Amino acid sequence: MTEGRDLQTSRHVLVLGAGVVGCATALTLARRGYRVTLLDRDGPGSGASHGNAGAIAPLAGPQATPGLPLKVPGMLLNPTGPLTIRPTQFVKALPWFLRFILESMPSRAEANSIALYALTGRAAPAWKELARGTPGESLLRDVGWLKVFSSDAGFQGFAKEIAFMARRGAPHDILTEDDIRQMEPNLAPIFKHGVFQPDGLCVRNPRRLVEGLAEAARDLGAEFLREDAKTLTLDPDGMPVLTTDKGEHRPDQIVLSAGAFSKKFARTLGANPLLEAERGYHAMFETPEKSLNRSVYWVENSLVVSPMETGIRMTTQAEFGGLDGPPSFARLERMIPNAKVLLPSLDITVRETWMGRRPSTPDSVPYLCRSPDSDRVFFNFGHQHLGLTMAAISARVLADMMDGRPTEVDETLQAYRALR
Ligand SMILES: Cc1cc2nc3c(=O)[nH]c(=O)nc-3n(C[C@H](O)[C@H](O)[C@H](O)COP(=O)(O)OP(=O)(O)OC[C@H]3O[C@@H](n4cnc5c(N)ncnc54)[C@H](O)[C@@H]3O)c2cc1C
């Protein structure tokens, strides 16, 4: 599978962070003949990539859209609403929130939609190519991505998203009550409208998918180091130096893909990314995966139920609680009855709960670029709610940049730059 480059003479790249983004990058580079070291303080896929909803979703709308900031107070007051902001974090993240408001202006939102869809619109084919021949290949299911609405008002409130899809040329079908019933017979008969994106994929076990990428990279000679990174600097010759709890690494190049933890490392390379840990939660239920054919997003209640090989998973919430604050499962527990309303056959005995940190940017697009201070350090982080979706295509774009080739998203590459 190596493309041209001799493994022995190629340059040595260290990928910091073995989430879905880091593992996708490591495998892509290993296939191109780079000598790859993948470094993480935990096992592959143990961060946000462990417990997400498993949707590879070709979304066209950014998070910040015109009018959204005005809805935030109402969201915060709703005890089962999707959004929580811890007061101390609100103060710390004020620059992020102010930028989010700016990004919700119509012209900014449109530009962000174009930059976002340039990646998400290529996500499914990129995943099929990346996963081919890896242990997780069979976990990808070609079943699309379904949103359902239980009220006319909820569907009407989604008009902006549909308009983004239409302007981007994103394939989508508007569904009636009957269409939904046929696609997902086990959903409660309360859903009046649906939006289906046929080119979405569902992943039956996101953690295993990531582990499979890491395993495939190892089969191509990549080494995996379990170390806790402390600092990332440049030596006087401009070569990158990574220190960890176990020592020092001096590779030829470094890719920073530590998800929500990337900010402190990027700061020493001339960038000051607006990156917040937007925490989300999941609950796993015993109910068999065959109860659903695909991930389903109930828009009014901001919850997703997904069929996993280990049962049904409910994911929810956007919580601005900082990187290190303890998880708070109270809101997740309050939302579980809604999952039962959505899927009446759900056995709501909870087998596992989990919290993960989405690496979120105010403009909804990742940092996918060279670092400002060094052309030997590359950024691949900040994939917000869509890191699983964008991992494979981001890895391919980054590998093209590192190889000095044109990328398939050259028209939007500026949007992913470090200083913006
Ligand atoms: C509830 C929830 C549902 C979601 N659903 C979806 C979905 O359906 N579809 C989708 O596309 N996205 C979804 N996401 C978002 C997606 O999970 C993330 O965008 C994605 O996992 C980010 O991947 P990452 O590799 O950048 O970060 P991570 O997976 O967090 O990986 C970062 C890695 O860096 C390592 N690391 C950090 N600091 C250090 C250090 N100092 N030293 C060594 N290692 C370090 C961590 O251990 C970790 O393994 C969801 C997220 C949540 C929370």
The ligand as a Gaussian input file, in Angstrom:
#p B3LYP/6-31G(d) Opt

LIG

0 1
 C      -21.075000      12.835000      22.888000
 C      -20.314000      13.016000      21.607000
 C      -20.875000      12.567000      20.404000
 C      -20.191000      12.757000      19.204000
 N      -20.722000      12.255000      18.052000
 C      -20.036000      12.400000      16.872000
 C      -20.529000      11.834000      15.665000
 O      -21.541000      11.146000      15.630000
 N      -19.838000      12.062000      14.520000
 C      -18.691000      12.786000      14.504000
 O      -18.125000      12.999000      13.433000
 N      -18.165000      13.288000      15.644000
 C      -18.809000      13.113000      16.827000
 N      -18.302000      13.630000      17.981000
 C      -17.059000      14.412000      17.928000
 C      -15.849000      13.510000      17.820000
 O      -15.925000      12.481000      18.769000
 C      -14.581000      14.335000      18.047000
 O      -14.577000      15.448000      17.180000
 C      -13.356000      13.494000      17.742000
 O      -13.361000      12.330000      18.511000
 C      -12.083000      14.284000      17.992000
 O      -11.023000      13.422000      17.679000
 P       -9.544000      13.820000      18.034000
 O       -8.688000      12.696000      17.557000
 O       -9.265000      15.190000      17.550000
 O       -9.531000      13.929000      19.640000
 P       -9.516000      12.772000      20.744000
 O      -10.270000      11.582000      20.315000
 O       -9.920000      13.420000      22.023000
 O       -7.993000      12.346000      20.779000
 C       -6.999000      13.172000      21.322000
 C       -5.936000      12.255000      21.871000
 O       -4.851000      13.058000      22.347000
 C       -4.355000      12.467000      23.504000
 N       -3.640000      13.467000      24.293000
 C       -4.108000      14.664000      24.728000
 N       -3.155000      15.295000      25.423000
 C       -2.069000      14.486000      25.428000
 C       -0.787000      14.576000      26.000000
 N       -0.410000      15.645000      26.740000
 N        0.100000      13.574000      25.809000
 C       -0.255000      12.464000      25.092000
 N       -1.481000      12.318000      24.541000
 C       -2.369000      13.319000      24.701000
 C       -5.582000      11.959000      24.242000
 O       -5.236000      10.937000      25.154000
 C       -6.435000      11.461000      23.069000
 O       -6.251000      10.070000      22.827000
 C      -18.947000      13.424000      19.209000
 C      -18.367000      13.837000      20.406000
 C      -19.040000      13.623000      21.603000
 C      -18.385000      14.061000      22.870000

